[in-house]
């Protein structure tokens, strides 16, 4: 597939919307000059377009193959990974203490969008490594950090996350994998884990598995789960490979998409592992990785959608079929390009309004990740609140809509899109998993309404409302920005109404909260993207007012207007729906389904 | 996969909602006694469940294979087709003059739902044969009818429809395939056709291709297109096979789904063909087949959705994960079945509200097909109006939502659903084509707003509104039916407002109509299903009021209530969206996409 990195749009968001230069007091930001950031995004975009995009289709067609515990990745993938490591990409935002480059999260998320768009299945390998890095960085002992972090930061070794078992997906309290303490302080881990992305491959000589297991005699349920680091090969004292550990891939899952990523069944048989963090505090430690993975998954949904949109826009400009309703636009040709048809534009504009708004939302949220490290406690707390509140929104909303956009891109292609000669079938199939893994979207919605909303007396959501109100107040006086201010104000009012409804009715009957959760999350996502569009419109209008004659800004305002006119009206449906409560759906006897 | 035919629900619709016994004045209805119809549906459902459902997965995994112009269908498919023919299913609603059983369309659509749900890819073979039968029955000469119809009715031969060429999909005016008149009155056909479903296979010794082509010297565009019948083997005088014709399969398309159906590239090289109907009137003649195929495609979207829903409901009743928000429902087990979770029920109820409403909509529309043959001219005209108006709605709305339901079914399955061990990946992949073929859904929407609405001064849509108003008036006084009456009244008011908006703004600027078309179609689909739910609620409430203690009726009322509460609020979004017009989307320069 062909892929063009959205470098210009990313730089617009980073520099003109978020104003990164304002944050030089944060770690890594002083070094991240606008010039350097631009260079990094250029290089990342080029790498994605030139190295990853060309191997994506091969990954889909060949998939990974499994034989005797070993996995062979598709043709060219191992070499691409070597180039990825060679270029230093795994180190981009990692801690300089372990060899990282210490760039802000907001910069590395921008690069990750490009790699995920160019090849979603490929980008999962480094994505999981980075998650393992983060979990160890936050929870590991000094010795564990010294052993594993430099290798993960360099990309020399990769990492995974082992949660799911056949009887246990969302409900981690059902985990059965056992850990038996040994005299030397290590543990022997035994059990079966399934759906382990990047669980086995030929990219790297060693794979560091982070495994949730239950120490013998631990309490039942989630309170008895501990986190272990279980390397494929034990690390010897000089950092090289020691003995082969009892962590073995027993097979690969056959899936609808992301064929290039090895989804492994992992069998642990008396594998040697080491406790990460405290006993029975595994879930909390793993949550560092899970939260990062959730943001990464939301980004992946957006990124796949953006790649599909690019393919659709190209097809729509080139495919000749029918004539414009307002008279021929290509009178010399046999027909007009289908981009003249309003219904084709509807699909493209809807996709684009989502992608550009979602891109801003991802980078805005990544900036919160950086702001968590602010020396100012109030700023840091607010950023932590936003991160906690918005992680489930970002994960679920961007993946639900990312899949929809991939499906729209197929629709723009017509019958061609359904054949495997065009890239959109792969995009659609790849995108579908993002709604499921790292916590199915319904679980994200329940996390939002059941946990995140009520935390600290609703402090986070109140802070979000205040942020939105301030933005509306800032822009509403400018007639050129009225459409954006009005849209955002209306969406926020509905979100607030839904929030109050939840407070009253969800406390009274938790099933009302469950029944409302997905609609509430979508209402939140719509409002968050309206906020992003208001911010972007403000920045673009500012440039236009000061004389910038760049059509980029005109397109930005038009796309934002489309969002306000044609996407945002969905909020009313979500509000009306959620206010009907749980009674009807819960009244149906289970056997009647 | 396992499949249970919805015989009870279909009989409820046919007998209690539509009241088939009222129509004994129509052809075939006198013979279609309630007992016989019940027997037919039982037999059709059993055939679908026992013969077709078991081969569906094999079809997906093996696909069709191509070698030297010959196609081999998946293991067991040829045998299943032989059983299908042996049981007489191809003849069900065909003309008794050619060996058909003459059953009403409404009965054969009910059977077709089951076969399409059990195996969408399989059911396309007889579906296309029936389309070819209909086109020849309506347009063929007596000799053509005598030659081909008995073979198509018996299923001994099959049929296809050849429209698309590489440069020509929606825009049939671009057809290049040529027809050269011969001295004997036949034509020599040359050209390439692509995406020909059931174009080549091993089910039957002969395949009757209906081919759109351009007679040498014909006018350019759609006015120069003629329809030809081009058999794979020429028929000899005693009805057997004569010489092999120059209609050859040159390869199969690789597709995302419906792998069991052979999507052929057909090459015609001086193939002998015969004109069907008048010269240059091919498009009109083919439209008989296309309209039938559109209804069949809508039905297919619904049917695949229903199969996916069945799998999801079963999974949700059996998968144990988490606990109910209102306290354990399976305290002895390690966790509760996931059907206790409101968000899982939301997905199942939404799916079910669509499927049962859509099923009624299909059967109601099929009844209009029968009513077209009414001896009463006013009844026949009204039925023709409804058919014309609602065919694009049925095709596009049921396929858009059928795909969505298949995707919801995957979501209910969580990670399992994304693996190919469960049937929902196939359902999702199979369902996706229904939004595209037989006229992409955007083309249906344009047909609705650009042609069907305005025909005869808007007579059809006014007649639809009157029908809805009468139903509302009939039920609104009953407090038990108020929720259904209110929902339907509100949806119809919004549809009417949208219709008036279109009349004013679409005439003024056709791009406003194009920009509004898909939202208008969905608003129409939502209203049509609300009408169906009001009819079903009336029937169910009538039974309950007269003392029927059958939980079937309670479930029907609950599902209908869910539809009114949680599905129908979407209408407001569509209305708000379409009223924003075309200006924003058309303002974006093509090169900015």
Interface residues (C-beta under 8 A of the other chain):
Chain A: X164 X167 X168 X169 X170 X171 X174 X195 X253 X254 X255 X256 X257 X313 X316 X317 X320 X321 X322 X325 X326 X334 X335 X337 X339 X340 X341 X342 X343 X344 X345 X346 X347 X348 X349 X352 X403 X407 X410 X411 X414 X415 X417 X418 X419 X420 X421 X425 X428 X429 X432 X433 X435 X436 X437 X440 X441 X442 X445 X446 X509 X510 X511 X513 X514 X515 X517 X518 X551 X555 X558 X559 X561 X562 X565 X566 X569 X570 X572 X573 X576 X577 X580 X582 X584 X585 X586 X587 X588 X589 X590 X591 X592 X593
Chain B: X164 X167 X168 X169 X170 X171 X174 X195 X253 X254 X255 X256 X257 X313 X316 X317 X320 X321 X322 X325 X326 X334 X335 X337 X339 X340 X341 X342 X343 X344 X345 X346 X347 X348 X349 X352 X403 X407 X410 X411 X414 X415 X417 X418 X419 X420 X421 X425 X428 X429 X432 X433 X435 X436 X437 X440 X441 X442 X445 X446 X509 X510 X511 X513 X514 X515 X517 X518 X551 X555 X558 X559 X561 X562 X565 X566 X569 X570 X572 X573 X576 X577 X580 X582 X584 X585 X586 X587 X588 X589 X590 X591 X592 X593
